[in-house]
Amino acid sequence: MMQCDAEYGLLMCGETGSRKKVPGNEVSSDTEDILFGDAGSATLLVKDPSAPTMFFMSKSDGNRFTALIDPWGFYRNPIQIKTVKAMDGVAVFNFSTEETPELINELMSALNTTSDNYDYLVLHQANKLIMQQIEKKTGFPKEKSLKSISKFANTSSASIPTALVHNLAGSDEHTARFLMSGYGIGLSWSVVDCYINTKDILSLIETAEYFEDGYQSAE
């Protein structure tokens, strides 16, 4: 068990998967806008001795990293120094729909819980079919699964917070039990069991602004 004496923690995630640059510093868009969305999230963690315990399980397998890798060509590293781009779609789909539900079921078995014990399931919003397969293999009805992919596409590391905000911000205040799971590059996958009061889920902020960072003109 890991002990932490900090009173506060701030977890920040952000991805610009749909935003690319071309020589001349202009921002370009292409068909990847259909698959990826740009988003950032900030999650404040506050130590509270009276709060329910949070349970985590995480795994990674570096031997399979080539199934999902693209180190060049995105917003921070827009100039492709060498051609290293790969996503083995079949391997990624199989990994997501096999390893992830297995870990979710492993956690529920350890806690002696089932889908009936949770108010919501929140999965990484990578692919609708992947999420449906995970729901099926873990016994969660689709009504409990929070989704945002149809509106924001895949916002990568910010997709779970985006789904929370999209579905629950501004809803009637209540404390709910969540089972959340992320999976992807690494390959890595995790699951967490926790309680969240919906009053602490703040409203979405939409903006077209972006920060010029990590880029120098090719000129």
C-alpha positions in Angstrom: 0.0 0.0 0.0 1.4 3.4 -1.0 1.2 6.2 1.6 1.0 9.8 0.6 1.0 12.8 3.0 -0.1 15.4 0.5 -3.4 17.1 1.2 -4.0 18.0 -2.4 -3.2 16.5 -5.8 -3.9 17.9 -9.3 -4.1 15.6 -12.3 -4.0 17.3 -15.6 -4.4 15.7 -19.0 -4.5 17.1 -22.5 -4.4 15.9 -26.1 -4.6 17.6 -29.5 -5.1 14.5 -31.6 -7.0 16.3 -34.4 -4.7 19.4 -34.6 -1.7 19.3 -36.9 0.6 21.9 -38.3 2.1 22.4 -41.7 5.1 24.5 -42.7 4.2 28.2 -42.3 2.7 27.6 -38.9 -0.9 27.4 -40.1 -3.1 24.9 -38.5 -4.5 22.2 -40.8 -7.4 19.7 -40.4 -8.0 16.5 -42.2 -10.1 13.4 -41.9 -8.7 12.6 -38.4 -11.1 15.3 -37.1 -13.7 12.6 -37.5 -11.8 10.2 -35.2 -10.1 12.5 -32.7 -11.1 15.5 -30.6 -8.9 18.0 -28.7 -9.5 18.3 -25.0 -7.9 19.0 -21.7 -9.0 18.2 -18.1 -8.0 19.1 -14.6 -9.0 16.8 -11.7 -8.5 18.0 -8.1 -7.9 15.3 -5.5 -8.4 16.3 -1.8 -7.5 14.0 1.1 -10.5 13.3 3.2 -10.2 10.6 6.0 -13.9 10.1 6.0 -14.2 9.5 2.2 -14.8 6.0 0.9 -11.7 4.0 -0.2 -10.7 4.2 -3.8 -9.5 0.9 -5.4 -7.1 0.7 -8.4 -5.7 -2.0 -10.6 -3.2 -1.2 -13.4 -1.2 -3.3 -15.8 1.2 -2.6 -18.7 2.9 -4.7 -21.4 5.8 -3.0 -23.1 6.4 -6.0 -25.3 3.4 -5.0 -27.4 4.2 -1.2 -27.8 4.5 -1.4 -31.5 0.7 -2.1 -31.8 0.0 1.6 -31.1 2.8 4.1 -31.8 3.1 7.4 -33.5 5.9 9.5 -32.2 6.0 12.1 -35.0 3.5 14.2 -37.0 1.3 15.5 -34.2 1.1 19.0 -32.7 4.1 18.9 -30.4 6.4 17.2 -32.9 4.9 18.2 -36.3 8.0 17.6 -38.4 8.2 13.9 -39.1 11.9 13.1 -38.7 11.5 9.6 -39.8 8.7 7.3 -40.7 7.6 5.5 -37.6 3.9 5.2 -37.5 1.9 2.1 -36.7 -1.4 1.1 -35.4 -2.2 -2.6 -35.7 -6.0 -2.2 -35.6 -6.7 -5.9 -35.0 -4.2 -6.1 -32.2 -5.5 -2.9 -30.5 -9.1 -4.1 -30.8 -8.2 -7.5 -29.4 -6.2 -6.0 -26.6 -8.9 -3.6 -25.6 -11.7 -6.1 -25.7 -9.8 -8.9 -24.0 -7.4 -7.4 -21.4 -9.6 -4.5 -20.3 -12.8 -6.5 -19.3 -10.6 -9.2 -17.7 -9.0 -6.6 -15.4 -12.4 -5.0 -14.7 -13.8 -8.4 -13.7 -10.6 -9.1 -11.7 -11.2 -6.0 -9.6 -14.9 -6.7 -9.1 -14.0 -10.2 -8.1 -11.5 -8.9 -5.5 -14.1 -6.5 -4.1 -17.0 -9.0 -4.4 -19.0 -6.6 -6.5 -20.9 -6.8 -9.8 -22.3 -4.2 -12.2 -25.3 -3.9 -9.8 -23.1 -2.3 -7.2 -22.2 0.6 -9.5 -24.2 3.6 -10.7 -22.0 4.3 -13.8 -19.3 2.7 -16.0 -17.0 5.2 -17.7 -14.6 3.8 -20.3 -12.0 5.4 -22.4 -13.9 6.8 -25.4 -11.8 5.2 -28.1 -14.3 3.3 -30.2 -18.0 2.6 -29.7 -17.7 -1.1 -30.7 -14.8 -1.6 -28.2 -16.9 0.0 -25.4 -19.9 -2.2 -26.3 -17.7 -5.4 -26.1 -16.4 -4.3 -22.7 -19.9 -3.6 -21.4 -21.0 -7.1 -22.6 -18.1 -8.9 -21.1 -18.4 -7.2 -17.7 -22.2 -7.4 -17.4 -22.9 -3.6 -17.5 -26.1 -2.5 -19.2 -25.6 0.2 -21.8 -27.8 2.5 -19.7 -25.0 2.7 -17.0 -22.2 3.4 -19.5 -21.5 7.1 -19.9 -20.5 8.2 -23.4 -19.3 11.3 -25.1 -17.6 9.9 -28.2 -20.5 10.8 -30.6 -20.0 14.5 -29.7 -16.3 14.9 -29.0 -14.8 11.9 -30.7 -11.7 10.3 -29.1 -10.1 12.8 -26.8 -7.4 10.4 -25.7 -6.3 10.9 -22.1 -9.1 13.4 -21.4 -11.9 11.2 -22.6 -13.0 9.8 -19.3 -13.3 13.3 -17.7 -15.0 14.5 -20.8 -17.6 11.8 -20.5 -18.2 12.7 -16.9 -18.6 16.3 -17.6 -20.8 15.8 -20.7 -23.2 13.5 -18.9 -23.3 14.7 -15.3 -22.3 18.3 -15.0 -25.3 20.3 -13.8 -27.2 17.2 -12.8 -29.0 16.8 -9.5 -26.5 16.6 -6.7 -25.8 13.0 -5.6 -22.9 10.8 -4.7 -22.5 7.9 -7.1 -20.2 4.9 -7.4 -18.2 4.7 -10.5 -16.1 2.0 -12.2 -13.8 3.7 -14.7 -11.2 2.2 -17.0 -8.6 3.5 -19.4 -6.5 1.6 -21.9 -4.2 2.2 -24.8 -0.6 3.2 -25.6 2.0 1.3 -23.8 0.3 -1.0 -24.0 -1.4 -0.1 -20.7 -4.7 -0.5 -19.0 -6.2 0.4 -15.6 -9.4 0.3 -13.6 -10.6 2.3 -10.6 -13.6 1.9 -8.2 -14.5 5.3 -6.6 -17.3 7.5 -5.4 -17.9 11.0 -6.8 -20.4 13.7 -5.8 -21.9 15.1 -9.0 -21.7 18.6 -7.5 -17.9 18.4 -8.0 -18.2 17.8 -11.7 -17.9 21.2 -13.2 -19.4 22.4 -16.5 -17.6 22.0 -19.9 -15.6 24.9 -21.2 -15.4 25.1 -25.0 -12.9 27.2 -26.8 -11.0 27.6 -30.1 -7.9 28.9 -28.4 -4.7 26.9 -28.3 -1.2 27.4 -26.9 1.8 27.8 -29.3 4.2 25.4 -27.7 6.8 22.9 -28.9 6.9 24.1 -32.4 9.3 26.1 -34.5 8.7 27.1 -38.1 10.3 24.8 -40.7 11.3 28.0 -42.6 
